[in-house]
C-alpha cells in the first residue's frame, strides 16, 4: 500500500495533480487549500503523505495526498463521522486543519457549513462525533500570535502537532496549556528544529 510519494508535478488536474515519481505518474487527489498553495508557490517538487482509498464499491484506487502527517491524521479522524466519506472529506477541507478543528471544538456550525458540501445537519453531526477529540490539531492555530500555521514552515507545523499530541493525550495538559507552552518555547528559542528540542525547551524551562 502506498503511504508516501515524492516527485515532480507534471500538471494540475481539477481535484489534484499528476505526480511523476521515477517513470511512473500517480494521480493524487488534494484538498482545495493544498492545490491553491501549490499553484501559488509554483513549486515543482513535492512530498506527500498518502491515504490509499479502495473499497468494493469503488474498486479503482484513489490516492489522497497531505502535506504533513498531522493533516493526514486529522483527515482520518474526520472520515469517522457518519456520511463523511474520503472524497467528501477532502473536498470539505478548504480551510486549514487547525481552523476546522477549532470550529469543531467551539461548536461553530456557521463555520462548518461554509465548507464545501457541508450542510447544517452534517455540521451538527461532525460536532456531535468529533467534539473533544480534535483539540490536538488546534495547538498551532492562533492568528493573533506568531504561531499561525499558515505562516509556519511545514516542518515546524509537524513538530508542533507531534509535541502537542503528547502533551494533551499522554501528559494530561489542556489544549490551551499545550499551545501556550509551545508558543513560549519558540519565543525563547526560535531555532528549534526537532520534537526532542521542543520538549527540552518546554520542560527545561520548568526545571
Residue pairs with C-beta under 8 A, 6 or more apart in sequence:
1 52
2 26
2 50
2 52
2 63
3 49
3 50
3 52
4 47
4 48
4 49
4 50
5 19
5 21
5 26
5 28
5 47
5 48
5 50
5 63
5 65
6 21
6 45
6 46
6 47
6 48
7 19
7 20
7 21
7 22
7 26
7 45
7 46
8 19
8 20
8 44
8 45
8 46
9 17
9 18
9 19
9 20
9 38
9 43
9 44
9 45
9 46
10 17
10 18
10 19
10 20
10 25
11 17
11 18
12 18
12 35
12 38
12 39
13 27
15 29
15 30
15 35
15 90
15 91
16 27
16 28
16 29
16 30
16 35
16 65
17 27
17 28
17 30
17 35
17 38
17 46
17 65
18 25
18 26
18 27
18 28
19 25
19 26
19 27
19 28
19 46
19 48
19 65
20 26
26 63
27 63
28 48
28 50
28 63
28 64
28 65
29 62
29 63
29 64
29 65
29 87
29 90
30 38
30 48
30 64
30 65
30 90
31 66
31 71
31 90
31 91
31 93
31 94
32 91
32 93
32 94
32 116
33 93
33 94
33 95
33 96
34 65
34 66
34 67
37 67
38 46
48 65
48 66
48 67
49 65
49 66
49 67
49 68
49 69
49 71
49 72
50 63
50 64
50 65
50 66
50 72
51 63
51 64
51 65
51 66
51 72
51 75
51 76
51 86
52 61
52 62
52 63
53 61
53 62
53 63
53 64
53 86
53 87
54 60
54 61
54 62
62 86
62 87
64 75
64 86
64 90
66 72
66 75
67 154
68 154
68 157
68 158
68 161
69 158
69 161
70 97
70 137
70 157
70 158
70 161
70 162
71 97
73 137
73 161
74 97
74 100
74 101
74 134
74 137
75 86
75 89
75 90
75 93
77 130
77 133
77 134
78 84
78 89
78 92
78 93
78 100
78 126
78 130
79 85
79 86
79 89
80 129
80 130
81 122
81 125
81 126
81 129
81 130
82 125
82 129
83 122
83 125
84 92
84 122
84 126
88 117
91 116
91 117
92 115
92 116
92 117
92 118
93 100
93 115
94 115
94 116
95 115
96 141
96 149
96 150
97 137
97 149
98 137
98 138
98 139
98 140
98 141
98 149
99 111
99 141
100 112
100 115
100 137
101 134
101 135
101 137
101 138
101 141
102 108
102 138
102 141
103 111
103 112
104 112
104 126
104 127
104 130
104 131
104 134
105 131
105 132
105 134
105 135
105 138
105 175
107 127
107 131
109 120
109 123
109 124
109 127
112 118
112 122
112 123
112 126
112 127
113 119
113 120
113 123
118 126
135 168
135 174
135 175
136 161
136 164
136 165
136 168
136 169
136 175
136 178
137 161
138 175
138 179
139 160
139 161
139 164
139 168
139 175
139 178
139 179
139 182
140 147
140 148
140 149
140 152
140 157
140 160
140 161
140 164
140 179
140 182
141 147
141 148
141 149
142 148
142 179
142 183
145 183
146 183
146 186
146 187
147 160
147 179
147 182
147 183
147 186
149 157
152 160
155 193
156 192
159 192
159 193
159 194
159 195
159 198
160 182
160 198
162 195
163 178
163 182
163 195
163 198
163 199
163 202
164 175
164 178
164 179
164 182
166 199
167 173
167 177
167 178
167 181
167 182
167 202
168 174
168 175
168 178
173 181
181 202
182 198
182 202
184 205
185 192
185 198
185 201
185 202
185 205
186 192
186 198
188 201
188 205
189 197
189 201
192 198
192 201
